[in-house]
């Protein structure tokens, strides 16, 4: 009776073993290839994390030096208050970079700019005095960096006047900032003040969008502090250009430090996710391999019993 039951099960078992093995082998092969791919990605993200970690200290030193330029600007404008009304024509310069794989650095300044132009009261764009920046919907925009340029082109292409790239590939220098300031002044775009939208460095793991406002030549001429002294005609023009270059340099160095810090954190998270995925794929591969071996043993035992 036992032999009859074994012989009755043998054809069905043997017929199911044939197509089952190729499917198991194909699945194991796919898992093995995916596991190899994820391991390669983990090596790349670990290397990028190490590179970003070594660059972060250098970027923070450059940021500390750049902030000194911003502090000097703030002292000049604090002592050049004007009784006239606040400037109406504002030029916005959005500062990001050309590189990716650094989290939400680019979308941070882009979203802040969009919210400011849309007049959002929930999360307004704040200046260095923590006051909301007044924005006209028709204000011109210039962008430093290809990433934010591509994002702003989709919704605010009518406001864009000029874009800059290949700036800040390494630690930004004052020459980079002076070149941008020179092109801004020569562009012919009229403005009473320039608002720099950049990422403010909070800590090694966080940043936030901020704005820095720099007055133009007309604003400095009308200030009470400068009217008290006799000055040459080109003095306020040169001071306005130098102040703009100072502010751009301070914003560039701080944005660069935020970018390096965000890239390090992004690569750290990517390495952790890859490690978790490798563990999951290894478990899935071992389970599939054990199932395939068990099926083969069942087939051999069934065949032997049938004989």
C-alpha positions as CSV (number, residue, x, y, z in Angstrom):
1,X,0.0,0.0,0.0
2,X,2.9,2.4,0.8
3,X,4.5,1.6,-2.5
4,X,1.2,2.4,-4.4
5,X,0.9,5.8,-2.7
6,X,4.5,6.6,-3.5
7,X,4.1,5.6,-7.1
8,X,0.9,7.6,-7.4
9,X,2.7,10.8,-6.1
10,X,5.8,10.3,-8.2
11,X,4.6,11.6,-11.6
12,X,3.1,14.8,-10.2
13,X,6.2,15.5,-8.1
14,X,8.6,14.8,-11.0
15,X,6.5,16.8,-13.4
16,X,6.5,19.8,-11.1
17,X,10.3,19.6,-10.5
18,X,11.2,20.3,-14.1
19,X,9.8,23.9,-14.5
20,X,10.4,24.7,-10.8
21,X,14.2,24.5,-10.8
22,X,14.7,26.9,-13.7
23,X,12.5,29.5,-12.0
24,X,14.4,29.1,-8.7
25,X,17.7,29.4,-10.5
26,X,16.7,32.5,-12.4
27,X,15.4,34.1,-9.2
28,X,18.6,33.3,-7.3
29,X,20.7,34.7,-10.2
30,X,18.7,37.9,-10.3
31,X,19.1,38.3,-6.5
32,X,22.8,37.6,-6.8
33,X,23.3,40.3,-9.5
34,X,21.3,42.8,-7.5
35,X,23.3,42.0,-4.4
36,X,26.5,42.7,-6.3
37,X,25.1,45.9,-7.6
38,X,24.1,47.2,-4.2
39,X,27.5,46.3,-2.8
40,X,29.2,48.4,-5.5
41,X,26.8,51.3,-4.7
42,X,27.7,51.0,-1.0
43,X,31.4,51.3,-1.9
44,X,30.8,54.4,-3.9
45,X,28.7,56.1,-1.2
46,X,31.2,55.3,1.5
47,X,34.0,56.8,-0.6
48,X,31.9,59.9,-1.3
49,X,31.2,60.2,2.4
50,X,34.9,60.1,3.3
51,X,35.7,62.7,0.7
52,X,32.9,65.0,2.0
53,X,34.1,64.5,5.5
54,X,37.7,65.6,4.6
55,X,36.3,68.7,2.7
56,X,33.9,69.7,5.5
57,X,36.6,71.1,7.8
58,X,38.1,73.1,5.0
59,X,34.7,74.5,4.0
60,X,34.0,75.5,7.6
61,X,37.2,77.4,7.8
62,X,36.4,79.2,4.6
63,X,32.9,80.0,5.9
64,X,34.3,81.5,9.1
65,X,36.6,83.7,7.0
66,X,33.7,84.7,4.7
67,X,31.5,85.6,7.6
68,X,34.0,88.4,8.5
69,X,33.2,90.0,5.2
70,X,29.5,89.8,5.9
71,X,30.0,91.3,9.4
72,X,31.9,94.3,7.9
73,X,29.0,94.8,5.4
74,X,26.5,94.8,8.3
75,X,28.4,97.4,10.2
76,X,28.6,99.7,7.1
77,X,24.8,99.5,6.5
78,X,24.0,99.8,10.2
79,X,25.8,103.2,10.3
80,X,24.3,104.4,7.0
81,X,20.6,104.6,7.8
82,X,18.5,106.7,5.6
83,X,15.4,108.7,6.3
84,X,14.1,108.0,2.9
85,X,11.6,105.2,2.2
86,X,12.8,101.6,1.8
87,X,14.0,100.7,-1.7
88,X,11.3,99.2,-4.0
89,X,13.3,97.7,-6.8
90,X,14.9,94.5,-5.6
91,X,17.1,92.1,-7.4
92,X,17.1,88.5,-6.1
93,X,20.3,86.4,-6.4
94,X,19.6,82.7,-5.6
95,X,22.8,80.9,-4.6
96,X,23.2,77.1,-5.1
97,X,25.7,75.0,-7.1
98,X,26.1,72.8,-10.2
99,X,26.5,69.5,-8.3
100,X,24.0,67.0,-7.0
101,X,23.8,64.2,-4.5
102,X,23.6,66.6,-1.6
103,X,20.1,66.3,-0.3
104,X,17.7,69.2,-0.4
105,X,20.3,72.0,-0.7
106,X,19.0,73.3,-4.1
107,X,15.3,72.8,-3.4
108,X,15.7,74.6,-0.1
109,X,16.5,78.0,-1.7
110,X,14.3,77.4,-4.6
111,X,11.2,76.7,-2.5
112,X,12.0,79.7,-0.3
113,X,12.2,81.9,-3.3
114,X,8.9,80.6,-4.7
115,X,7.2,81.1,-1.3
116,X,8.5,84.6,-1.1
117,X,7.3,85.6,-4.6
118,X,3.9,83.9,-3.9
119,X,3.5,86.0,-0.7
120,X,3.3,83.0,1.6
121,X,2.8,84.0,5.3
122,X,3.4,80.5,6.7
123,X,7.1,80.4,6.1
124,X,8.3,83.8,4.8
125,X,11.8,84.5,3.6
126,X,13.7,86.2,6.5
127,X,16.7,88.5,6.3
128,X,19.6,88.8,8.7
129,X,17.4,90.7,11.2
130,X,14.8,87.9,11.2
131,X,12.3,90.2,9.4
132,X,10.3,89.1,6.3
133,X,11.6,90.3,3.0
134,X,9.1,92.3,1.0
135,X,8.9,90.9,-2.5
136,X,7.3,92.2,-5.7
137,X,6.1,89.4,-8.0
138,X,7.8,91.1,-11.0
139,X,11.3,91.4,-9.3
140,X,14.2,90.1,-11.5
141,X,16.1,87.0,-10.4
142,X,19.6,85.8,-11.1
143,X,20.8,82.3,-10.2
144,X,24.2,81.0,-9.3
145,X,24.2,77.2,-10.0
146,X,22.6,75.0,-12.6
147,X,20.5,73.0,-10.2
148,X,18.3,75.8,-8.9
149,X,18.3,77.3,-12.4
150,X,16.6,74.2,-13.7
151,X,14.1,74.2,-10.9
152,X,13.2,77.9,-11.2
153,X,12.9,77.8,-15.0
154,X,9.8,75.5,-14.6
155,X,7.7,78.1,-12.7
156,X,9.5,81.5,-12.8
157,X,11.2,81.7,-16.2
158,X,9.8,85.2,-16.8
159,X,11.7,86.6,-13.8
160,X,15.1,85.1,-14.7
161,X,17.6,87.6,-16.1
162,X,21.0,85.9,-15.8
163,X,22.5,82.6,-14.6
164,X,26.0,81.7,-13.5
165,X,27.7,78.3,-13.4
166,X,31.1,76.8,-12.7
167,X,31.3,78.9,-9.5
168,X,32.1,77.2,-6.2
169,X,33.3,73.9,-7.7
170,X,35.9,74.0,-5.0
171,X,36.0,76.4,-2.0
172,X,34.7,79.8,-3.3
173,X,37.2,82.7,-3.5
174,X,36.7,86.4,-3.3
175,X,37.7,86.5,-7.0
176,X,34.6,84.4,-7.8
177,X,32.4,86.8,-5.8
178,X,34.0,89.9,-7.4
179,X,33.4,88.4,-10.9
180,X,29.7,87.8,-10.2
181,X,29.3,91.3,-8.7
182,X,30.9,92.9,-11.7
183,X,28.6,91.0,-14.1
184,X,25.5,91.9,-12.0
185,X,26.4,95.6,-12.2
186,X,27.2,95.5,-15.9
187,X,24.0,93.5,-16.7
188,X,21.9,96.7,-16.8
189,X,19.2,95.3,-14.6
190,X,17.9,98.3,-12.5
191,X,17.8,97.7,-8.7
192,X,17.8,99.7,-5.5
193,X,19.0,96.7,-3.4
194,X,20.1,93.1,-3.9
195,X,18.6,90.2,-1.9
196,X,20.9,87.2,-1.7
197,X,18.9,83.9,-1.0
198,X,21.3,81.2,0.3
199,X,21.5,78.3,2.8
200,X,22.4,79.4,6.3
201,X,24.7,76.9,8.1
202,X,23.0,76.0,11.5
203,X,25.1,72.9,12.4
204,X,26.8,70.0,10.7
205,X,23.5,68.2,10.2
206,X,21.1,71.1,9.5
207,X,20.7,74.3,7.5
208,X,17.9,76.7,6.6
209,X,17.2,79.2,3.8
210,X,18.0,82.8,4.6
211,X,18.3,86.2,2.9
212,X,20.9,89.0,3.0
213,X,20.0,92.4,1.7
214,X,22.6,94.7,0.2
215,X,21.8,98.3,-0.7
216,X,22.8,99.8,-4.0
217,X,24.6,103.0,-5.0
218,X,21.5,105.2,-4.7
219,X,20.7,103.9,-1.2
220,X,24.2,104.7,0.0
221,X,24.1,108.2,-1.5
222,X,20.9,109.1,0.3
223,X,22.1,107.7,3.7
224,X,22.6,110.3,6.5
225,X,26.0,108.8,7.4
226,X,27.5,109.5,4.0
227,X,25.9,112.9,3.6
228,X,27.8,114.2,6.6
229,X,31.2,113.9,4.7
230,X,32.5,115.3,1.5
231,X,33.3,112.4,-0.9
232,X,34.2,111.9,-4.5
233,X,31.5,111.1,-7.0
234,X,32.7,107.5,-7.6
235,X,33.0,106.7,-3.9
236,X,29.5,105.3,-3.3
237,X,29.6,103.5,-6.6
238,X,32.8,101.7,-5.7
239,X,31.6,101.0,-2.2
240,X,28.3,99.6,-3.4
241,X,30.2,97.2,-5.8
242,X,32.7,96.2,-3.1
243,X,29.8,95.6,-0.6
244,X,28.0,93.4,-3.1
245,X,31.1,91.4,-3.7
246,X,31.6,91.0,0.1
247,X,28.1,89.9,0.6
248,X,28.2,87.4,-2.3
249,X,31.5,86.0,-1.0
250,X,30.0,85.5,2.5
251,X,26.9,83.8,1.1
252,X,28.9,81.6,-1.3
253,X,31.2,80.3,1.5
254,X,28.3,79.5,3.8
255,X,26.3,77.8,1.1
256,X,29.3,75.8,0.1
257,X,29.7,74.6,3.7
258,X,26.0,73.6,3.8
259,X,26.5,71.7,0.5
260,X,29.4,69.7,1.8
261,X,27.7,68.9,5.1
262,X,24.5,67.9,3.3
263,X,26.4,65.7,0.9
264,X,28.2,63.9,3.8
265,X,24.9,63.3,5.5
266,X,23.2,62.1,2.3
267,X,26.0,59.7,1.5
268,X,26.0,58.4,5.1
269,X,22.2,57.7,4.8
270,X,22.7,56.1,1.4
271,X,25.4,53.8,2.9
272,X,23.2,52.8,5.8
273,X,20.3,52.1,3.4
274,X,22.6,50.0,1.2
275,X,23.8,48.1,4.2
276,X,20.2,47.3,5.2
277,X,19.4,46.3,1.6
278,X,22.4,44.0,1.5
279,X,21.3,42.2,4.7
280,X,17.7,41.8,3.3
281,X,19.0,40.5,-0.1
282,X,21.4,38.0,1.6
283,X,18.5,36.6,3.7
284,X,16.3,36.4,0.6
285,X,19.1,34.7,-1.3
286,X,19.8,32.1,1.4
287,X,16.1,31.3,1.8
288,X,15.8,30.8,-2.0
289,X,18.9,28.7,-2.1
290,X,17.7,26.5,0.9
291,X,14.3,26.1,-0.8
292,X,16.0,25.0,-4.1
293,X,18.1,22.5,-2.3
294,X,15.1,21.2,-0.4
295,X,13.2,20.8,-3.6
296,X,16.0,18.8,-5.2
297,X,16.3,16.5,-2.2
298,X,12.6,15.9,-2.2
299,X,12.8,15.0,-5.9
300,X,15.7,12.6,-5.3
301,X,14.0,10.9,-2.4
302,X,10.7,10.7,-4.3
303,X,12.4,9.2,-7.3
304,X,14.3,6.7,-5.1
305,X,11.1,5.7,-3.3
306,X,9.4,5.2,-6.6
307,X,12.1,2.9,-7.9
